C-alpha cells in the first residue's frame, strides 16, 4: 500500500470537504424539530408500554399469590 504525504492527504481531505452538500438552516431546524417530536412520541409509547406491562405483572403476581380456601 502506497504512503501518502501528510500535505497531499490534507489537500485531498479539503477537496472532499468542498464536495459536501451542507444542509440549509431551514433543513437543520426541521430535522431538529422532527427529532424532538419522535423522541417525545417514543417516550410516550414506552411510558404506556411500561404501565401496561406493570399492570399485567402485578395482576399475575396478585392472582397467583391468592390463597384458596
N, CA, C and O atoms as CSV, one atom per row, in Angstrom:
chain,resi,resn,atom,element,x,y,z
A,1,UNK,N,N,0.844,-1.171,0.000
A,1,UNK,CA,C,0.000,0.000,0.000
A,1,UNK,C,C,0.897,1.245,0.000
A,1,UNK,O,O,1.789,1.368,0.839
A,2,UNK,N,N,0.664,2.140,-0.917
A,2,UNK,CA,C,1.492,3.329,-1.060
A,2,UNK,C,C,1.178,4.334,0.035
A,2,UNK,O,O,0.023,4.507,0.425
A,3,UNK,N,N,2.205,4.986,0.519
A,3,UNK,CA,C,2.028,6.010,1.547
A,3,UNK,C,C,1.795,7.347,0.869
A,3,UNK,O,O,2.352,7.632,-0.192
A,4,UNK,N,N,0.956,8.166,1.504
A,4,UNK,CA,C,0.668,9.499,1.011
A,4,UNK,C,C,1.288,10.501,1.968
A,4,UNK,O,O,1.250,10.315,3.184
A,5,UNK,N,N,1.853,11.551,1.424
A,5,UNK,CA,C,2.454,12.561,2.292
A,5,UNK,C,C,1.350,13.291,3.054
A,5,UNK,O,O,0.228,13.403,2.559
A,6,UNK,N,N,1.655,13.785,4.244
A,6,UNK,CA,C,0.638,14.491,5.033
A,6,UNK,C,C,0.043,15.701,4.308
A,6,UNK,O,O,-1.145,15.984,4.458
A,7,UNK,N,N,0.839,16.402,3.539
A,7,UNK,CA,C,0.336,17.579,2.818
A,7,UNK,C,C,-0.644,17.150,1.731
A,7,UNK,O,O,-1.699,17.764,1.574
A,8,UNK,N,N,-0.309,16.110,0.984
A,8,UNK,CA,C,-1.219,15.611,-0.057
A,8,UNK,C,C,-2.511,15.089,0.581
A,8,UNK,O,O,-3.603,15.296,0.052
A,9,UNK,N,N,-2.371,14.418,1.711
A,9,UNK,CA,C,-3.555,13.916,2.414
A,9,UNK,C,C,-4.473,15.068,2.803
A,9,UNK,O,O,-5.681,14.993,2.579
A,10,UNK,N,N,-3.926,16.123,3.379
A,10,UNK,CA,C,-4.743,17.268,3.780
A,10,UNK,C,C,-5.383,17.956,2.579
A,10,UNK,O,O,-6.510,18.443,2.671
A,11,UNK,N,N,-4.675,17.999,1.459
A,11,UNK,CA,C,-5.257,18.571,0.241
A,11,UNK,C,C,-6.447,17.743,-0.233
A,11,UNK,O,O,-7.471,18.290,-0.643
A,12,UNK,N,N,-6.307,16.434,-0.174
A,12,UNK,CA,C,-7.407,15.554,-0.582
A,12,UNK,C,C,-8.588,15.667,0.372
A,12,UNK,O,O,-9.741,15.639,-0.059
A,13,UNK,N,N,-8.309,15.795,1.656
A,13,UNK,CA,C,-9.384,15.959,2.644
A,13,UNK,C,C,-10.141,17.253,2.372
A,13,UNK,O,O,-11.372,17.279,2.405
A,14,UNK,N,N,-9.402,18.323,2.105
A,14,UNK,CA,C,-10.036,19.612,1.812
A,14,UNK,C,C,-10.879,19.527,0.544
A,14,UNK,O,O,-11.980,20.075,0.501
A,15,UNK,N,N,-10.378,18.847,-0.490
A,15,UNK,CA,C,-11.129,18.697,-1.735
A,15,UNK,C,C,-12.420,17.918,-1.499
A,15,UNK,O,O,-13.466,18.264,-2.048
A,16,UNK,N,N,-12.346,16.868,-0.685
A,16,UNK,CA,C,-13.560,16.097,-0.376
A,16,UNK,C,C,-14.538,16.918,0.450
A,16,UNK,O,O,-15.750,16.825,0.255
A,17,UNK,N,N,-14.015,17.726,1.375
A,17,UNK,CA,C,-14.874,18.580,2.196
A,17,UNK,C,C,-15.633,19.599,1.366
A,17,UNK,O,O,-16.752,19.973,1.717
A,18,UNK,N,N,-15.039,20.053,0.270
A,18,UNK,CA,C,-15.715,21.011,-0.595
A,18,UNK,C,C,-16.825,20.364,-1.412
A,18,UNK,O,O,-17.708,21.060,-1.913
A,19,UNK,N,N,-16.792,19.047,-1.550
A,19,UNK,CA,C,-17.834,18.334,-2.296
A,19,UNK,C,C,-19.097,18.099,-1.460
A,19,UNK,O,O,-20.153,17.762,-1.996
A,20,UNK,N,N,-18.976,18.278,-0.159
A,20,UNK,CA,C,-20.096,18.007,0.746
A,20,UNK,C,C,-21.199,19.037,0.529
A,20,UNK,O,O,-20.932,20.233,0.410
A,21,UNK,N,N,-22.431,18.563,0.478
A,21,UNK,CA,C,-23.589,19.455,0.394
A,21,UNK,C,C,-24.114,19.655,1.808
A,21,UNK,O,O,-24.680,18.737,2.402
A,22,UNK,N,N,-23.928,20.842,2.339
A,22,UNK,CA,C,-24.340,21.135,3.700
A,22,UNK,C,C,-25.808,21.523,3.731
A,22,UNK,O,O,-26.281,22.196,2.816
A,23,UNK,N,N,-26.545,21.114,4.765
A,23,UNK,CA,C,-27.966,21.471,4.850
A,23,UNK,C,C,-28.137,22.964,5.145
A,23,UNK,O,O,-27.274,23.609,5.740
A,24,UNK,N,N,-29.272,23.479,4.708
A,24,UNK,CA,C,-29.573,24.878,4.991
A,24,UNK,C,C,-30.026,25.011,6.437
A,24,UNK,O,O,-30.273,24.015,7.118
A,25,UNK,N,N,-30.129,26.248,6.894
A,25,UNK,CA,C,-30.588,26.494,8.257
A,25,UNK,C,C,-32.007,25.955,8.437
A,25,UNK,O,O,-32.337,25.405,9.487
A,26,UNK,N,N,-32.835,26.114,7.420
A,26,UNK,CA,C,-34.234,25.641,7.491
A,26,UNK,C,C,-34.276,24.107,7.581
A,26,UNK,O,O,-35.023,23.552,8.388
A,27,UNK,N,N,-33.482,23.433,6.759
A,27,UNK,CA,C,-33.449,21.963,6.805
A,27,UNK,C,C,-32.967,21.465,8.168
A,27,UNK,O,O,-33.488,20.483,8.696
A,28,UNK,N,N,-31.983,22.140,8.727
A,28,UNK,CA,C,-31.475,21.761,10.043
A,28,UNK,C,C,-32.538,21.951,11.114
A,28,UNK,O,O,-32.687,21.107,11.998
A,29,UNK,N,N,-33.283,23.061,11.041
A,29,UNK,CA,C,-34.335,23.327,12.028
A,29,UNK,C,C,-35.453,22.292,11.925
A,29,UNK,O,O,-35.946,21.804,12.942
A,30,UNK,N,N,-35.854,21.957,10.698
A,30,UNK,CA,C,-36.926,20.973,10.509
A,30,UNK,C,C,-36.484,19.598,11.014
A,30,UNK,O,O,-37.249,18.896,11.676
A,31,UNK,N,N,-35.255,19.224,10.698
A,31,UNK,CA,C,-34.751,17.926,11.153
A,31,UNK,C,C,-34.668,17.871,12.673
A,31,UNK,O,O,-35.017,16.858,13.279
A,32,UNK,N,N,-34.210,18.951,13.287
A,32,UNK,CA,C,-34.129,19.012,14.746
A,32,UNK,C,C,-35.510,18.899,15.368
A,32,UNK,O,O,-35.689,18.185,16.354
A,33,UNK,N,N,-36.477,19.590,14.809
A,33,UNK,CA,C,-37.857,19.523,15.305
A,33,UNK,C,C,-38.400,18.100,15.189
A,33,UNK,O,O,-39.059,17.611,16.107
A,34,UNK,N,N,-38.129,17.437,14.072
A,34,UNK,CA,C,-38.603,16.061,13.891
A,34,UNK,C,C,-37.963,15.113,14.905
A,34,UNK,O,O,-38.614,14.183,15.381
A,35,UNK,N,N,-36.697,15.344,15.236
A,35,UNK,CA,C,-36.036,14.515,16.246
A,35,UNK,C,C,-36.725,14.684,17.598
A,35,UNK,O,O,-36.968,13.700,18.297
A,36,UNK,N,N,-37.041,15.931,17.969
A,36,UNK,CA,C,-37.733,16.167,19.239
A,36,UNK,C,C,-39.126,15.533,19.244
A,36,UNK,O,O,-39.537,14.959,20.252
A,37,UNK,N,N,-39.853,15.631,18.133
A,37,UNK,CA,C,-41.193,15.047,18.045
A,37,UNK,C,C,-41.116,13.523,18.165
A,37,UNK,O,O,-41.895,12.922,18.904
A,38,UNK,N,N,-40.187,12.899,17.448
A,38,UNK,CA,C,-40.072,11.437,17.501
A,38,UNK,C,C,-39.604,10.972,18.882
A,38,UNK,O,O,-40.016,9.909,19.347
A,39,UNK,N,N,-38.753,11.754,19.536
A,39,UNK,CA,C,-38.314,11.411,20.893
A,39,UNK,C,C,-39.489,11.469,21.862
A,39,UNK,O,O,-39.638,10.595,22.716
A,40,UNK,N,N,-40.319,12.494,21.729
A,40,UNK,CA,C,-41.494,12.610,22.595
A,40,UNK,C,C,-42.463,11.452,22.333
A,40,UNK,O,O,-43.006,10.875,23.275
A,41,UNK,N,N,-42.680,11.113,21.062
A,41,UNK,CA,C,-43.584,10.002,20.720
A,41,UNK,C,C,-43.055,8.685,21.283
A,41,UNK,O,O,-43.821,7.894,21.834
A,42,UNK,N,N,-41.764,8.447,21.151
A,42,UNK,CA,C,-41.185,7.209,21.686
A,42,UNK,C,C,-41.290,7.178,23.206
A,42,UNK,O,O,-41.555,6.125,23.787
A,43,UNK,N,N,-41.087,8.318,23.852
A,43,UNK,CA,C,-41.196,8.383,25.312
A,43,UNK,C,C,-42.606,8.050,25.775
A,43,UNK,O,O,-42.789,7.296,26.730
A,44,UNK,N,N,-43.592,8.607,25.103
A,44,UNK,CA,C,-44.990,8.332,25.459
A,44,UNK,C,C,-45.322,6.865,25.219
A,44,UNK,O,O,-45.984,6.234,26.043
A,45,UNK,N,N,-44.863,6.315,24.083
A,45,UNK,CA,C,-45.103,4.903,23.787
A,45,UNK,C,C,-44.530,4.011,24.879
A,45,UNK,O,O,-45.214,3.114,25.371
A,46,UNK,N,N,-43.268,4.255,25.264
A,46,UNK,CA,C,-42.639,3.415,26.279
A,46,UNK,C,C,-43.234,3.640,27.659
A,46,UNK,O,O,-43.238,2.723,28.480
A,47,UNK,N,N,-43.733,4.830,27.932
A,47,UNK,CA,C,-44.421,5.086,29.197
A,47,UNK,C,C,-45.657,4.197,29.306
A,47,UNK,O,O,-45.858,3.514,30.311
A,48,UNK,N,N,-46.486,4.214,28.254
A,48,UNK,CA,C,-47.705,3.399,28.288
A,48,UNK,C,C,-47.392,1.909,28.241
A,48,UNK,O,O,-48.067,1.115,28.897
A,49,UNK,N,N,-46.376,1.520,27.473
A,49,UNK,CA,C,-45.980,0.107,27.442
A,49,UNK,C,C,-45.547,-0.360,28.829
A,49,UNK,O,O,-45.924,-1.444,29.274
A,50,UNK,N,N,-44.759,0.460,29.502
A,50,UNK,CA,C,-44.302,0.118,30.851
A,50,UNK,C,C,-45.468,0.013,31.816
A,50,UNK,O,O,-45.500,-0.891,32.651
A,51,UNK,N,N,-46.428,0.928,31.715
A,51,UNK,CA,C,-47.592,0.895,32.600
A,51,UNK,C,C,-48.419,-0.373,32.378
A,51,UNK,O,O,-48.877,-0.996,33.335
A,52,UNK,N,N,-48.605,-0.749,31.113
A,52,UNK,CA,C,-49.394,-1.949,30.805
A,52,UNK,C,C,-48.671,-3.201,31.289
A,52,UNK,O,O,-49.294,-4.079,31.886
A,53,UNK,N,N,-47.370,-3.296,31.041
A,53,UNK,CA,C,-46.612,-4.458,31.484
A,53,UNK,C,C,-46.610,-4.550,33.004
A,53,UNK,O,O,-46.735,-5.641,33.559
A,54,UNK,N,N,-46.469,-3.409,33.686
A,54,UNK,CA,C,-46.501,-3.397,35.155
A,54,UNK,C,C,-47.864,-3.873,35.652
A,54,UNK,O,O,-47.936,-4.644,36.609
A,55,UNK,N,N,-48.938,-3.425,35.018
A,55,UNK,CA,C,-50.277,-3.840,35.416
A,55,UNK,C,C,-50.459,-5.345,35.232
A,55,UNK,O,O,-51.001,-6.022,36.105
A,56,UNK,N,N,-50.003,-5.863,34.087
A,56,UNK,CA,C,-50.139,-7.306,33.812
A,56,UNK,C,C,-49.345,-8.120,34.832
A,56,UNK,O,O,-49.856,-9.108,35.360
A,57,UNK,N,N,-48.115,-7.727,35.115
A,57,UNK,CA,C,-47.294,-8.478,36.071
A,57,UNK,C,C,-47.889,-8.411,37.469
A,57,UNK,O,O,-47.926,-9.412,38.184
A,58,UNK,N,N,-48.361,-7.214,37.862
A,58,UNK,CA,C,-48.995,-7.082,39.177
A,58,UNK,C,C,-50.238,-7.956,39.267
A,58,UNK,O,O,-50.491,-8.567,40.305
A,59,UNK,N,N,-51.012,-8.022,38.198
A,59,UNK,CA,C,-52.216,-8.856,38.168
A,59,UNK,C,C,-51.851,-10.336,38.295
A,59,UNK,O,O,-52.484,-11.076,39.047
A,60,UNK,N,N,-50.826,-10.759,37.554
A,60,UNK,CA,C,-50.426,-12.173,37.587
A,60,UNK,C,C,-49.889,-12.524,38.974
A,60,UNK,O,O,-50.249,-13.563,39.527
A,61,UNK,N,N,-49.043,-11.681,39.536
A,61,UNK,CA,C,-48.481,-11.970,40.866
A,61,UNK,C,C,-49.585,-11.972,41.916
A,61,UNK,O,O,-49.606,-12.837,42.792
A,62,UNK,N,N,-50.500,-11.015,41.837
A,62,UNK,CA,C,-51.605,-10.963,42.795
A,62,UNK,C,C,-52.541,-12.143,42.638
A,62,UNK,O,O,-53.054,-12.663,43.629
A,63,UNK,N,N,-52.770,-12.571,41.413
A,63,UNK,CA,C,-53.671,-13.692,41.142
A,63,UNK,C,C,-53.074,-15.005,41.600
A,63,UNK,O,O,-53.777,-15.857,42.144
A,64,UNK,N,N,-51.755,-15.174,41.379
A,64,UNK,CA,C,-51.131,-16.447,41.753
A,64,UNK,C,C,-50.866,-16.544,43.262
A,64,UNK,O,O,-50.749,-17.647,43.798
A,65,UNK,N,N,-50.771,-15.410,43.941
A,65,UNK,CA,C,-50.480,-15.442,45.371
A,65,UNK,C,C,-51.711,-15.502,46.244
A,65,UNK,O,O,-51.591,-15.517,47.469
A,66,UNK,N,N,-52.890,-15.537,45.651
A,66,UNK,CA,C,-54.121,-15.555,46.421
A,66,UNK,C,C,-54.336,-16.950,47.040
A,66,UNK,O,O,-54.371,-17.941,46.311
A,67,UNK,N,N,-54.480,-17.037,48.360
A,67,UNK,CA,C,-54.714,-18.351,48.963
A,67,UNK,C,C,-56.126,-18.854,48.636
A,67,UNK,O,O,-57.086,-18.084,48.610
A,68,UNK,N,N,-56.223,-20.130,48.393
A,68,UNK,CA,C,-57.524,-20.730,48.095
A,68,UNK,C,C,-57.993,-21.515,49.318
A,68,UNK,O,O,-57.288,-22.392,49.819
A,69,UNK,N,N,-59.175,-21.189,49.781
A,69,UNK,CA,C,-59.876,-21.771,50.884
A,69,UNK,C,C,-59.287,-22.788,51.659
A,69,UNK,O,O,-59.902,-23.278,52.606
